[in-house]
Amino acid sequence: MIKKFFKGLKGLVTYDADREFYAKTFPDSLNRVDLMRFRKMTKADLPKVLAIEATGYQFPWTEGLFLDCLKAGHYGNWVCEDTEDKIVAFCITSIAVGEVNILNLCIAPDERKQGLGKKFMEHIIEKAKEKKAESVFLEVRPSNVGAIALYESLGFNQIGVRDGYYKKEDGTREDAIMMAYTIMNFSA
Ligand SMILES: CC(C)(COP(=O)(O)OP(=O)(O)OC[C@H]1O[C@@H](n2cnc3c(N)ncnc32)[C@H](O)[C@@H]1OP(=O)(O)O)[C@@H](O)C(=O)NCCC(=O)NCCS
């Protein structure tokens, strides 16, 4: 009964503006990641987004690339904030008819391996469902075993390989694994 109450409360808190109140009142019932929130990225977020980006990749995106994504009307540009409104992760998606492509997902190093990547992906899948998309696609380096494990744990499947898609630091190229997630539309 108590467990059920906290579970219900947790669901509410994830979407409720009063999360800090609940965190203080029931500190043991929620973990930090449960209390993190998603909102649309703005230009003012770019310094923090670029700092996180620099920690995630050998060849980070430039500011210009992020600005292009912010200008494009068919992009979903998201940040995730902790309870102190500090940006801890971001995700860029492009949205076309029937499909969402995940172009960039990056979690701040000290927030990794705590379930935030999974929570962010679930958020993106939820948004894809709202857009009536049927599939979510992404590309990942074969060497990025952590990311591949995350995507597989959510139900993504490998659908192909793009030969020599990514640059490597030693000047050679690395393939991209293409992955897809199928959204079940039970109302159809
Ligand atoms: C890849 C990345 C997004 C994962 O985010 P995260 O918050 O650390 O992932 P989570 O804690 O939600 O992990 C969820 C599941 O993914 C898998 N996983 C995540 N990181 C892993 C790792 N380093 N090694 C093995 N499995 C891992 C596990 O199955 C994990 O479930 P478990 O904790 O129950 O075992 C994050 O490491 C990151 O931002 N990396 C740098 C940028 C990047 O590579 N982005 C992806 C580009 S395609």
The ligand as an SDF file (V2000), in Angstrom:
LIG
                    3D

 48 50  0  0  0  0  0  0  0  0999 V2000
   25.9910    6.4980  -23.9270 C   0  0  0  0  0  0  0  0  0  0  0  0
   25.3480    7.3540  -22.8400 C   0  0  0  0  0  0  0  0  0  0  0  0
   24.2700    8.2450  -23.4750 C   0  0  0  0  0  0  0  0  0  0  0  0
   24.6790    6.4260  -21.8070 C   0  0  0  0  0  0  0  0  0  0  0  0
   24.0080    7.2250  -20.8410 O   0  0  0  0  0  0  0  0  0  0  0  0
   23.9410    6.7710  -19.3020 P   0  0  0  0  0  0  0  0  0  0  0  0
   23.1310    7.7750  -18.5760 O   0  0  0  0  0  0  0  0  0  0  0  0
   25.3090    6.4960  -18.8060 O   0  0  0  0  0  0  0  0  0  0  0  0
   23.1470    5.3870  -19.4460 O   0  0  0  0  0  0  0  0  0  0  0  0
   22.1980    4.7060  -18.3500 P   0  0  0  0  0  0  0  0  0  0  0  0
   22.7880    4.8880  -16.9960 O   0  0  0  0  0  0  0  0  0  0  0  0
   20.8110    5.1740  -18.5640 O   0  0  0  0  0  0  0  0  0  0  0  0
   22.3210    3.1880  -18.7780 O   0  0  0  0  0  0  0  0  0  0  0  0
   21.2120    2.4210  -19.1500 C   0  0  0  0  0  0  0  0  0  0  0  0
   21.7020    1.0780  -19.6420 C   0  0  0  0  0  0  0  0  0  0  0  0
   22.5870    1.2600  -20.7330 O   0  0  0  0  0  0  0  0  0  0  0  0
   23.6900    0.3430  -20.6510 C   0  0  0  0  0  0  0  0  0  0  0  0
   24.9200    1.1040  -20.4610 N   0  0  0  0  0  0  0  0  0  0  0  0
   25.0410    2.4520  -20.3330 C   0  0  0  0  0  0  0  0  0  0  0  0
   26.3490    2.7960  -20.2420 N   0  0  0  0  0  0  0  0  0  0  0  0
   27.0510    1.6520  -20.3090 C   0  0  0  0  0  0  0  0  0  0  0  0
   28.4510    1.3410  -20.3120 C   0  0  0  0  0  0  0  0  0  0  0  0
   29.3830    2.3120  -20.2350 N   0  0  0  0  0  0  0  0  0  0  0  0
   28.8240    0.0510  -20.4450 N   0  0  0  0  0  0  0  0  0  0  0  0
   27.9020   -0.9350  -20.5500 C   0  0  0  0  0  0  0  0  0  0  0  0
   26.5570   -0.7130  -20.5610 N   0  0  0  0  0  0  0  0  0  0  0  0
   26.1450    0.5590  -20.4400 C   0  0  0  0  0  0  0  0  0  0  0  0
   23.3630   -0.5740  -19.5150 C   0  0  0  0  0  0  0  0  0  0  0  0
   22.5910   -1.6340  -20.0480 O   0  0  0  0  0  0  0  0  0  0  0  0
   22.5180    0.2990  -18.6330 C   0  0  0  0  0  0  0  0  0  0  0  0
   21.6440   -0.4200  -17.8220 O   0  0  0  0  0  0  0  0  0  0  0  0
   22.1340   -0.9080  -16.3460 P   0  0  0  0  0  0  0  0  0  0  0  0
   22.6820    0.3080  -15.6700 O   0  0  0  0  0  0  0  0  0  0  0  0
   20.8700   -1.4130  -15.7480 O   0  0  0  0  0  0  0  0  0  0  0  0
   23.1790   -1.9410  -16.6060 O   0  0  0  0  0  0  0  0  0  0  0  0
   26.4190    8.2190  -22.0810 C   0  0  0  0  0  0  0  0  0  0  0  0
   27.4600    7.3560  -21.6630 O   0  0  0  0  0  0  0  0  0  0  0  0
   27.0110    9.3400  -22.9130 C   0  0  0  0  0  0  0  0  0  0  0  0
   26.4430   10.4350  -22.9650 O   0  0  0  0  0  0  0  0  0  0  0  0
   28.1520    9.0810  -23.5750 N   0  0  0  0  0  0  0  0  0  0  0  0
   28.8780   10.0810  -24.3610 C   0  0  0  0  0  0  0  0  0  0  0  0
   28.1310   10.4620  -25.6260 C   0  0  0  0  0  0  0  0  0  0  0  0
   27.6560    9.2560  -26.4120 C   0  0  0  0  0  0  0  0  0  0  0  0
   28.3850    8.2960  -26.6230 O   0  0  0  0  0  0  0  0  0  0  0  0
   26.3900    9.3320  -26.8680 N   0  0  0  0  0  0  0  0  0  0  0  0
   25.7640    8.2960  -27.6570 C   0  0  0  0  0  0  0  0  0  0  0  0
   26.1170    8.5050  -29.1090 C   0  0  0  0  0  0  0  0  0  0  0  0
   25.3160    7.3080  -30.1490 S   0  0  0  0  0  0  0  0  0  0  0  0
  1  2  1  0
  2  3  1  0
  2  4  1  0
  2 36  1  0
  4  5  1  0
  5  6  1  0
  6  7  2  0
  6  8  1  0
  6  9  1  0
  9 10  1  0
 10 11  2  0
 10 12  1  0
 10 13  1  0
 13 14  1  0
 14 15  1  0
 15 16  1  0
 15 30  1  0
 16 17  1  0
 17 18  1  0
 17 28  1  0
 18 19  1  0
 18 27  1  0
 19 20  2  0
 20 21  1  0
 21 22  1  0
 21 27  2  0
 22 23  1  0
 22 24  2  0
 24 25  1  0
 25 26  2  0
 26 27  1  0
 28 29  1  0
 28 30  1  0
 30 31  1  0
 31 32  1  0
 32 33  2  0
 32 34  1  0
 32 35  1  0
 36 37  1  0
 36 38  1  0
 38 39  2  0
 38 40  1  0
 40 41  1  0
 41 42  1  0
 42 43  1  0
 43 44  2  0
 43 45  1  0
 45 46  1  0
 46 47  1  0
 47 48  1  0
M  END
$$$$
